[in-house]
Amino acid sequence: MTTELILLTGAGGYVGRRLAHRYLETSDVRLLLPVRSAARQAEIEADLGVPAGRVEFVPSDLESEDAYAALDSSQLRRVTAIVHAGAVTRFNAERELAFRVNVEGTAQTLELARHCPSLESFGHVSSVYATGLRDGPIVEASTDDAQGFANAYEESKWAAEQLVGRCDDLPWRILRVATVLADDERGTVTQYNAVHDTLRLCFYGLMSVLPGRPQTPLYFVTGDFVTDAIVQLMRPATPLGVYHLAHNRQESVTLEALINLAFAEFAKDESFRRKRILQPLLTDEESFSLLVEGMTPVAGSLLSSALRDVSPFARQLYVNKDLDNTRLREALDSYQCSDTSELVTNTCSQLVSTRWGRQDATP
């Protein structure tokens, strides 16, 4: 068996869990998994199956001031790679929490890395939204904060990237992940995000207007794509630096296309057709802000709740990002991009069939 020991944070989250599965299924590396509680450990063990001798658990909480106190020097000497996937990923995360976990937690993980003498690779799982409200061409490199951010989550991920980028003594790679629309190209969804929630609001007729411009590009990927890319990029021979785990603009869909594709799929459902729900209108940023402000006093209404769900990421839907993924293409053994329109259609079909995970999919 290999002597490789990978310390993987965030194994209870979507990306971290999929990475743990992939490493255990396709290699003979061992995993060291920091976990927040005994209950979370039991949950992960049940999900992974935990092959004998392949996984070690250690108590850890990124919200604490000494997140890795339970790790001892003998464990650190064996760590050859660190994948830092632990983070708060909600667009509506409170600023204090986002910075405590995403920034201070990253700082602690970087300091931990300095105490791993066998370390060959450090991967920081970030987000394409760490680039904030920056528009136009965005290369795979560090960015400033001149254009601001749509929410505290984005700002915290940018601040964490700044910490990583200053560590000239570590073999770091920043892995900016695009929006995961589905687990695979069939459209299977096991974790729901803001895109899925917004599509649900549209399906049930709760959103007559949406923020955004028709031609705003949306960068969607599958969980399979992200997992495969991270495993490859973590190889010691991969050049250091920033990578966009995303497809480029020509391979992506626009906001208008997403709505059209979604409603074409929704219309196949008889109950949806009976309601004769119209596609939401796209409105300008100022008008949408006024709508959100005007609904605030109506706390508890369905529309007010729907607007609160959409508003944390609304400003991104007016930003014309042009993501470059040249470095990613060069680093991967084989870069493949599925038909993104087909991915959207398949995902919407699964969402409707399962009623967003509340029932089994129809045959």
C-alpha positions in Angstrom: 0.0 0.0 0.0 1.2 3.5 -0.8 2.6 5.7 2.0 0.6 8.7 0.8 -1.6 10.3 3.5 -4.0 13.0 2.3 -5.5 15.3 4.9 -8.9 16.3 3.5 -10.9 19.0 5.3 -14.7 19.3 4.7 -15.3 15.6 4.2 -18.8 16.2 5.4 -19.5 18.7 2.6 -20.4 18.0 -1.0 -17.0 18.4 -2.7 -15.1 16.9 0.3 -17.4 13.8 0.4 -17.1 13.2 -3.3 -13.3 13.6 -3.1 -13.1 11.0 -0.3 -15.1 8.6 -2.3 -13.0 9.1 -5.4 -9.6 8.7 -3.6 -10.8 5.5 -1.8 -12.3 4.0 -5.0 -9.6 4.8 -7.5 -6.3 4.8 -5.5 -4.7 3.2 -2.5 -3.9 6.4 -0.7 -5.0 6.8 3.0 -7.1 9.7 4.2 -6.9 11.8 7.4 -10.3 13.4 7.9 -10.8 16.2 10.5 -14.4 16.0 11.7 -16.5 18.4 13.8 -18.3 15.8 16.0 -18.7 12.1 16.7 -22.1 12.3 15.0 -20.5 13.7 11.8 -17.8 11.0 11.9 -20.4 8.3 12.1 -22.3 9.8 9.2 -19.2 9.9 7.0 -18.1 6.4 8.0 -21.6 5.0 7.1 -21.4 6.9 3.7 -17.9 5.9 2.8 -17.9 2.4 4.1 -14.4 3.2 5.4 -12.1 0.4 4.2 -10.0 -1.0 7.1 -6.8 1.0 7.5 -7.6 3.5 4.8 -9.2 6.3 6.9 -8.2 8.1 10.1 -10.5 10.6 11.8 -9.5 13.4 14.1 -11.7 15.9 16.0 -11.5 19.4 14.4 -13.8 22.5 14.2 -12.8 25.3 11.8 -14.9 27.7 13.9 -12.5 27.3 16.8 -9.3 29.2 17.5 -7.2 26.0 17.5 -8.9 23.9 14.9 -6.2 21.2 14.6 -5.1 20.8 18.2 -6.0 17.1 18.2 -3.5 16.3 15.4 -0.2 15.0 16.7 3.3 15.3 15.2 3.4 11.6 14.1 0.3 12.2 11.9 1.7 15.5 10.5 4.9 13.8 9.5 3.0 11.4 7.3 0.8 13.9 5.5 1.9 14.2 1.8 -1.0 16.3 0.6 -3.7 18.6 2.0 -7.0 19.4 0.2 -8.7 22.2 2.1 -12.4 21.8 1.1 -13.9 22.8 4.5 -15.8 26.1 4.2 -19.1 27.8 4.7 -20.6 27.9 1.2 -24.0 29.6 1.6 -24.4 32.9 -0.3 -26.4 34.2 2.6 -23.9 33.3 5.2 -23.4 35.9 8.0 -20.2 37.9 7.5 -18.8 37.0 10.9 -19.3 33.2 10.4 -18.0 33.3 6.8 -14.8 35.1 7.8 -14.3 32.9 10.9 -14.5 29.7 8.9 -13.4 30.6 5.4 -10.6 33.0 6.2 -9.4 32.2 9.7 -9.9 28.5 9.1 -7.8 28.7 6.0 -5.1 30.6 7.9 -5.0 27.8 10.4 -4.8 25.1 7.7 -1.9 26.9 6.0 -0.1 27.0 9.4 -0.8 23.3 9.8 0.7 22.7 6.4 4.0 24.3 7.5 4.3 21.5 10.1 4.0 18.7 7.5 7.6 18.0 6.5 6.5 15.5 3.8 4.0 17.8 2.2 4.1 17.7 -1.6 0.8 19.5 -2.5 -1.6 21.9 -1.0 -5.0 22.5 -2.7 -7.3 25.2 -1.6 -10.9 24.6 -2.9 -12.3 28.1 -3.7 -15.0 29.4 -6.0 -15.1 31.3 -9.3 -17.2 33.8 -7.3 -14.1 34.7 -5.2 -13.5 37.0 -8.2 -16.5 39.0 -6.9 -18.3 41.4 -9.2 -15.4 41.6 -11.6 -16.5 41.4 -15.2 -14.8 40.9 -18.6 -11.9 38.5 -19.1 -10.9 36.8 -15.9 -7.6 34.8 -16.1 -6.5 32.1 -13.7 -4.5 34.3 -11.4 -5.0 36.4 -8.2 -7.5 39.2 -8.4 -8.0 42.4 -6.4 -11.2 43.5 -4.7 -11.7 46.6 -6.7 -15.1 45.6 -8.1 -16.6 44.5 -4.8 -18.6 41.5 -3.9 -22.3 40.4 -4.0 -22.2 38.9 -0.5 -19.9 38.1 2.5 -19.4 34.5 1.2 -17.7 35.8 -2.0 -15.6 38.3 0.0 -14.5 35.6 2.5 -13.4 33.3 -0.3 -11.4 36.1 -2.0 -9.7 36.9 1.3 -8.8 33.3 1.9 -7.3 33.2 -1.6 -5.1 36.2 -0.7 -3.7 34.2 2.3 -2.9 31.2 0.2 -1.3 33.2 -2.6 1.2 34.8 -0.2 2.6 31.4 1.0 5.7 31.2 -1.1 6.9 28.4 1.2 4.0 26.0 0.3 3.2 24.1 -2.9 -0.2 25.6 -3.2 -2.9 25.5 -5.9 -6.1 27.5 -5.7 -9.0 25.6 -7.3 -11.9 27.9 -8.2 -14.9 25.8 -8.6 -17.9 26.9 -10.8 -21.5 26.3 -9.8 -22.2 22.5 -9.5 -25.5 22.0 -11.2 -25.6 18.2 -10.9 -23.6 15.3 -9.8 -23.3 13.9 -13.3 -24.3 14.5 -16.9 -27.6 12.6 -16.3 -28.7 15.5 -14.1 -28.7 13.7 -10.7 -28.9 16.2 -7.9 -28.0 15.2 -4.3 -27.2 18.7 -2.9 -29.3 21.7 -3.7 -27.9 25.2 -4.1 -29.2 28.7 -5.0 -29.8 27.7 -8.7 -31.9 24.7 -7.8 -33.9 26.8 -5.2 -34.6 29.5 -7.8 -35.7 27.0 -10.3 -38.1 25.5 -7.7 -39.6 29.0 -7.1 -40.2 29.4 -10.8 -41.8 25.9 -11.1 -44.3 26.7 -8.4 -45.0 30.2 -9.8 -43.5 32.1 -6.9 -41.2 34.2 -9.0 -42.8 36.4 -11.7 -39.6 38.5 -12.0 -35.9 37.6 -11.7 -32.8 39.7 -11.5 -30.3 39.6 -14.3 -29.5 40.4 -17.9 -30.5 37.9 -20.7 -27.0 37.3 -21.9 -25.3 37.0 -18.6 -23.1 33.8 -18.8 -23.7 31.1 -16.2 -20.9 28.7 -15.5 -22.2 25.2 -14.6 -20.2 22.0 -14.0 -20.9 18.5 -12.7 -19.7 17.1 -9.4 -17.9 14.4 -11.5 -16.0 17.1 -13.4 -14.9 18.9 -10.3 -13.8 15.7 -8.4 -11.8 14.4 -11.4 -10.1 17.8 -11.9 -9.1 18.2 -8.2 -7.6 14.7 -8.0 -5.5 15.4 -11.1 -4.5 19.0 -10.1 -3.3 17.7 -6.7 -0.6 15.7 -8.3 2.8 17.1 -7.2 4.0 17.5 -10.8 1.1 19.9 -11.7 2.3 23.5 -12.0 1.4 25.7 -8.9 -1.0 28.5 -9.2 -4.7 29.3 -9.8 -7.1 27.0 -11.8 -10.7 27.6 -12.9 -12.6 24.4 -12.5 -15.1 25.7 -15.0 -15.9 25.6 -18.7 -15.3 28.7 -20.8 -17.9 31.1 -21.9 -18.4 29.5 -25.3 -19.2 26.2 -23.6 -21.6 27.7 -21.1 -25.3 28.9 -21.2 -26.8 32.3 -20.6 -29.4 33.3 -18.1 -32.0 33.6 -20.8 -31.1 30.1 -22.1 -31.4 28.6 -18.6 -34.9 30.0 -18.2 -36.0 28.9 -21.7 -34.6 25.4 -21.2 -36.0 25.0 -17.7 -39.5 26.1 -18.8 -39.4 23.8 -21.8 -38.8 20.9 -19.4 -41.3 22.2 -16.8 -44.0 22.2 -19.5 -43.7 18.4 -19.8 -45.3 18.1 -16.4 -49.1 18.1 -16.4 -49.6 19.8 -13.1 -47.3 22.6 -14.2 -49.2 23.0 -17.5 -52.5 23.3 -15.7 -51.3 26.3 -13.7 -50.3 28.1 -16.9 -47.3 29.7 -15.2 -45.5 32.2 -17.3 -41.7 32.6 -17.5 -40.4 35.3 -15.1 -39.4 38.6 -16.6 -35.8 39.7 -16.2 -35.6 43.1 -14.5 -32.8 45.6 -14.0 -30.7 45.7 -10.9 -32.2 48.9 -9.4 -35.8 47.7 -9.9 -35.1 44.3 -8.3 -33.4 46.0 -5.3 -36.5 48.2 -4.9 -38.7 45.2 -5.1 -36.7 43.4 -2.4 -36.8 46.5 -0.1 -40.5 47.0 -0.7 -41.3 43.4 0.3 -39.3 43.5 3.5 -42.2 44.7 5.7 -44.3 41.7 4.4 -42.2 39.2 6.5 -43.5 35.7 6.2 -45.2 36.0 2.8 -44.2 33.5 0.1 -43.0 36.2 -2.2 -40.9 37.9 0.5 -39.3 34.5 1.4 -38.6 33.9 -2.3 -37.0 37.2 -2.8 -34.8 36.7 0.3 -33.6 33.4 -1.3 -32.6 35.0 -4.6 -31.2 38.4 -3.4 -27.9 37.3 -1.9 -26.5 36.3 -5.4 -28.7 38.6 -7.5 -25.9 41.1 -8.3 -23.9 38.3 -10.0 -26.6 38.0 -12.6 -25.7 41.4 -14.0 -22.0 40.6 -14.3 -20.6 39.7 -17.7 -17.8 37.3 -16.6 -15.6 35.7 -19.2 -13.7 32.9 -17.4 -10.5 31.6 -18.9 -9.6 28.0 -18.3 -6.4 27.7 -20.3 -4.3 26.5 -17.4 -6.9 23.9 -16.5 -7.0 22.5 -20.0 -3.3 22.2 -20.1 -3.0 20.5 -16.7 -5.7 17.8 -17.2 -4.9 14.5 -18.9 -8.1 14.9 -20.9 -10.4 18.0 -20.8 -14.0 17.3 -21.7 -17.0 19.5 -21.6 -20.4 18.0 -22.0 -23.3 19.8 -23.7 -24.2 22.3 -21.1 -27.7 22.8 -22.5 -28.3 19.1 -22.3 -27.0 19.2 -18.7 -29.5 21.9 -17.8 -32.4 19.9 -19.4 -31.4 16.7 -17.7 -31.1 18.4 -14.4 -34.5 20.1 -14.7 -36.1 16.8 -15.6 -34.7 15.2 -12.5 -35.7 18.2 -10.3 -39.3 18.0 -11.6 -39.5 14.2 -11.4 -38.3 14.1 -7.8 -40.0 17.4 -6.9 -36.6 18.7 -5.8 -35.7 15.5 -3.8 -39.0 15.0 -2.0 -40.1 11.9 -3.9 -38.6 9.1 -6.0 -38.0 9.9 -9.7 -40.7 8.5 -12.0 -39.4 5.8 -14.4 
